[in-house]
């Protein structure tokens, strides 16, 4: 017995309703020979004759009359599935998984009430940390990253820039002064980064310019490094948008010392879902609105 598929039932229903292979072909937008062939496949799969071919058209057999209500029920179920899938993709509700660094997740979380207000049925699941989630394998829906992706199947949109600079507490500056120029860190206490943050602009900048400094402490999170600077342990090379909100920190260089792009990364298939698009658009919008804060640049007056 051959396997039957839903498409064969579509041909059966069209032939039954039209009463001829030509009529069924017009309904389905195919050649009448295709109708004949697909019905023959279905009859073989069922082991029953469904239509008597006559010069006037096609006359349903007793077997066809018996299976008609079942075929119509299958059609209803199939159309309901299509409608449900379509509506859930077009509704802004349900869960969207967003992955980003620990430092950036805090920035997004603080602004999520605006999104919640717009779309109360939406749930955003934040996956923060240094682990890179695989979007191609569906481990997350959207990523906000500080590096461009090299995976060709993913869409990668640059939505802004993140500037990094040196910061220290007033107490530290009173004791050790300000490095002049900022690249001269000889004789200074500098907070370092753990191996897990070696790829960050701060760690890479210190790798080049911080060799002459003393490292009293290293941290495996940007938050810990900033906290260490706030309490005066040393100078921190951190993102401007995080450090500028700390009243206890002073910026030691007017211009950002390192800048990295902010990228929105997602698979084109998930971007077709309205709930995912709503989050993508929201993140692009808030990053655009905070362009100067994130880049660590002063707007032109």
Secondary structure by P-SEA (a helix, b strand, c coil): cccccaaaaaaaaaaaaaccaaaaaaaacccaaaaaaaaaaaaaaacccccccccccccccaaaaaaaaaaaaaaaaaaaaaaaaaaaaaccccbbbbbbcaaaaaaaaaaaaaaaaacccbbbbbbccccccccccccccccccccccccccbbbbbcbbbbbbbbbcaaaaacccccccccccccbbbbbbcccccccaaaaaaaccccccccccccccaaaaaaaaaaccccccccaaaaaaccccccccccccbbbbbbbbbbccccccaaaaaaaaaaaaaaaaaccccccccccc
